[in-house]
Amino acid sequence: MAADETTAPEAADRRSPLHEVHLALGAKMVPFGGWEMPLSYPNGTVAEHRVCRSDAVAFDVSHLGTVRLEGSDAFDVLQGALTNDLHRIGPGRAQYTHLLDEEASVLDDIIIWWVAPERFDVMPNASNTSRVRAAIGGIDVTAERAVIAVQGPRARERLAVVAPEAAAVGRFRVLEFDWKGAPCVAAGTGYTGEDGVECAVPAEQAPAFFEAVVAAGAMPAGLGARDTLRLEAALPLHGHELGPGITPLQAGLGWVVGWDKSEFTGRAALDAERETGPRRRLAGLVTEGRQPPREGAVILADGQMVGTVTSGNFSPMLECGIALGFVDTEAGLTQGDSVALEVRGRSLPAVISPTPFWPPKKGAS
């Protein structure tokens, strides 16, 4: 999974190295986390989504930050600031982790690429790069590269035509590779629930790399499909399932915490919540019919408010509405229980569902 950010300002002041490529492909461009990024291409979000589930797509995710830490103290700096335990991995591996405040709220969710023994490329959400850099130091090298995510069951097959070494990188593995004389990095990571590879390519060579991946058969896809794909996979989005007042335990992400390691920011508050249990938990919701639930919808059980929807949309694969939302633990709701969502003054029936929504769990109707 790769992190993301949807808090979009009214105007974008940054452009990807692939901006002109997107325009040539007919992309609809929108402001997104301070960047102007493609929302969709002429095929549309639903088509892009379905091709990612059946074949392969290519996303531009250059809006994600890259903060580079190098040197003998880089490991200790990250180990002391972030929740996960770097001792679980090693050079040539990637790790998902959180940056917390003292109250254990998730300031950002991050992917670390451990590129070399003393080099870490830390990838925050678009609008959180400065916040993360303030916590860990390092150098912001975001402007020096583009990040291209090739995702889907045939992603590696398509990418192998362009960069066979990158296509062979293992899941949550990291490797350096050369493309037409340019030093690049590939990681077996993504944010769609499908297999895939993310490639960091120098800005100058990135347009040609993206065009080559598309020529090899990957459909260009925008951030609209990236959002519906991550929702079907029940992956959290900062500003929705993660953010102020939301802890890893509430979001069901206790596995992101290295409980056996030493202190990190927010450790005391997180330990206290672990002892008492979180007051709310993230749950999956499936609605009847095609009407999508929306962020902010009230979740009702027996007429009483028990939670709030954090993300909702139409599922192109299930062809119904799906959502994530926080539900009070005192409500005692379990999978299969019926609830109602108040959406624009209307009551929308829903069921507490296992996650991820896609692929459906065996035996689920």
N, C-alpha and C positions, 0 to 999 in steps of 0.2 A: 504494500500500500504506500501510496505516496500522498503526502499531506497536500491541503489546498486551502484557499481562502476566498470567501464570496462577498466580503464586505466591500462593495464597489463604490468609490466616490463618484461624484457627478462628472468628473472629467479624468481622463487618463493622461499621464505625462511621460510614460515610458512605452517603447515599442520593442517588440522582439526582433532579433536579427532576421526572422522569417517573415516580417511584415509584408514586404512586397510580394512574396510567394503566395501568401494568403489572399491578397487582393487579386492576383492573377488567377487564382482558383475560384474566385467568386465568393469568398467568405463574407459572412455578415459579421462585422467587427463591433465589439462592445467594450466599454470600460470595465475593468475587472481588477480589483486590488491595486489600483494605481497604474495598471497597464492597459493598452488597447489590444485585445485578444480576439481570436475567432470564436464566435458562439456556435456557428454551424456553417456548412457549405451547401451548395444547391441541392444535394440529395436529401438534406434535412436531418434533424436530430434523431428521429426514430430509425431511419435507414442506417445512419452511422452507428447507432447503438446495436442494431441487429447484426450488422457486419462484424462488429467487434466480438459478438458472441459466436459467430459462425466461421469467421475467416481472420482478417487482421485490419487494423486501422492504425493511423499515425497521428498522434497528438503533438502539438507544440505546447510544452509546459515550461517554457523559458521564464515565465513570471515567477516560478519558484526561486527562492534565493539560493546562493551558494556562498557559505562562509568557510574559508579554508583556514585550518589550524595546522601548523607544522612545528616540529621541534620535539625535544625530549620531554617537555612538560605537557604536551597537548593531551595525552591520555589522561593525566591526573586532573587537568582542567575540566574536561568533559565528564569524567567520572564523578567529580564533586558537584557538578551543576545540574546534571540530567538524571532522570529516574532509572533508566535501564542500566544494566551492569555490562560494561564493555568486556569484562572477563568471560562473558558468555560467547564472545566471538573472537576474531583476530583479524590481522591484515588480510585483505581480499574478501571481506564480508561486509554486509550492510545490516543496519539495525534500526528498528523503529523505537522512538523514545519520546519523552515529554520534558518540557521545561515548566516548572511550577512556580507559583508565588508562595509566600510563607503560609497562606491559608490552604494550600494544596490545590488551588484552581489551576487549570491548564492554561498557561500563557501561550504555549504553542506546542503543536505536535510536529515531530521532526524525523527525517530519515538521515542517518549518518552513513556515508560511504567511507569505509576505512581503506583508503586507496593503497597506502604503503605504510611500513612500520611507523613512521613519524609524520604521516600526512592523513588528515581527516577532512573530507568535504561534507560539511554540515548543511542540510537543505531545509530551511524553514519555509513557512507559508509566505505568500507574496508580500503582504503588508507587515509582516513581523520580522523581517530580516534585521532591521536596526535594533529591535528589542532583543533578539537572540544574540546579536553581536555584542551588545552592551553586557550581556550576562557571561559570555564565554570568550570575548576577544576575537582575534583572528582578522582575516582580510576578506572584504566583500569582493568576490570575483564574478558576481552575477553577470555583469556587462560583458565579460570576456567570452562567454559561451552561450549556445542555445542548448536546451534539453528537449530531446525528441523521444516520445514514449511510443513504442511499437507494441500493440497489445492485441491479444486474441489467440485462438487455438492454432492459427497458422502464422503467428507473428514471427517466430524464429525462422520458419521456412522463407518468408518474404525477406526478412532482414539478412539472411544468409547470402542472398544474391548480391547484396551491397557490402556487407561487412561480416564474413563468416566467423571471424574470431569473436566478435561481439555477440552474434547469434548463439554461440555455444556457452555463454556465461550461465552458471547455475542460478537457481532461485536464491535470492538474497546473497548472491556472490557479486564481487566487484573485480573488474580487470581493466587494465590500460591496453588500448589497441591503437594502431596507426591506420588512418584513412587518407590516402593520397598525400602522404607526408605530414598530415596534421595529427598531433597527439590528442587522443580522445579517451573517454572513460565510459565503460558500459556497466550497468548493474541489472541484475535480474529482479527488478522491482516494478511496481505499477500501482494503479488505483482503480481497477476495473473489476476485480474478481477473476480475471483471466490471466493466463500465462503471458509473459512479455518481458521486454527489455527497455530500459531507459538509457539513452546515449547522450552524454555531454560532449558536444562538438564545438571547436572554436568558432566564434561568430562569423569569421570570414568564409569558412567552408560549410557552415550549417545549411544555407539555402540549397546548395548542390546535393548535400546529404539527404535532406528531406525530399527533394524532387526525385532522387534515385530510389528512395524507399517507396514512394508513391508509384513510380514507374515499375517497380518490382511487384506491384499488386496490392499494396496496402491503401485502403481508402483514407483520405484525409478526414479527420473528425475534429469537431470543436468542443468547447467546454460545456455545451448543453448536454451532449452525449456523455461526456466524462462524469457529469453530475448524476444522470440517471443510472449509469453503470455502477457508480460507487454506492448509490442508494440501494439498488438491487442486491449488491454484495454486502450491504449493511456496514459500510465503512464510514467512520465518523468524519465530519467536516468541521473545521475550526470556525467558530462563530455560530454554530448550530448545536452539534452534539458535544463540543468542547469549547471552553471559554471561561469567562468570569463566573465564579460560583459553581463551576462544574469540576469535579475531581475525577481522576482515573477510575476510582472504584464505582462512582455513580454511572460512568460511561461503560462499565463492564470491561475495563482494560487493566485490571490488576496485574495481568501478566507482563505489562510494560514496566513494572516496578521491580528493581533488584532488591528484594526485601532483606537479603543476607549481606548486602554491602553496607558501607559506612554512610555517613551523613550526606544528604543532598538537600537543596532548597525545598522546603515544604515537607520534609520527612516527618517532623513531629506531628503536624496536623493530620497527615495521611495515616500515621500509626494510630492516632486517636480515633479516626473514622473507621479504620479497620477493626478496632476493638469493639466499637459500638454497633457497627454496620451502617451503611449509607442510608439516608432517609428516603432516597429515591433511586430508581434504577432505569436504565434505558431499555425500552421494549420495542419489539416490532409490531406493526399493525397492518392488517390487510382489510381493505374495504370491499363492499359489494358494488359491482358495476365499475364503470370506467371513470367516474368522477374522482379526481385526485384530491386527497387531503392536502392541506397547506400548513406551512409553518405558522405557529401561534394558535392553531385550532385547539379548543379545550377538549380534554378526554374525560368522559363521564361514565361512571359505573353506578347503576341504580339511581340515576339522577343526580349523583354527587360528583363534583369535580375531583378527579384523582390525578390529573397530570396535564401536560401540554405537548403538542406535536412540535418537534424541532426541525424535521425535514419531511416533505411529502411530495409525491409526484405520481404520474401514471407510469406503470411498468410496461415497457414495450414487449417483454417476454411473457409476463403473466396476463397482460391485457386487463389489468384492474388497478385500483389505487393501492399504493403502499406508503408506509410512513415509519419514521422513528420518533419516539417521544419519551419523555421522562414520566414515570408513573410512581406515585407514592408507595413505598414498601408496605405501609400500614394497610393499604387497600387489599393486600393479599391476592392480587390477580395472578393467574398462571396461564400458560399457553392453552389456547382454545376458549378462554373466557370471552364473552361478548361485551362490548362497550359501545359507546356512541361518541362521535366526533361532531362538535358544533362548528360547521363550516359556513361562513357568511349567512348566519341566521337559520341554517338548515341542519337537521340532525342526520348524520351519515353513519349507518351501522358499520361496525368494524369488529375484528377478532384479534386478540393477542396472538401473535404468530411467532414461530421459531425463525431465527435468522442464521445465515443469510437467506434472503428471499429467493435468490437464484444462485446455483441450481436448487430446485426444490428438494427438501430432504426426502429420502426414501420412505414411502408409506404416507406422505402428506397428500392430502386431497387437493 
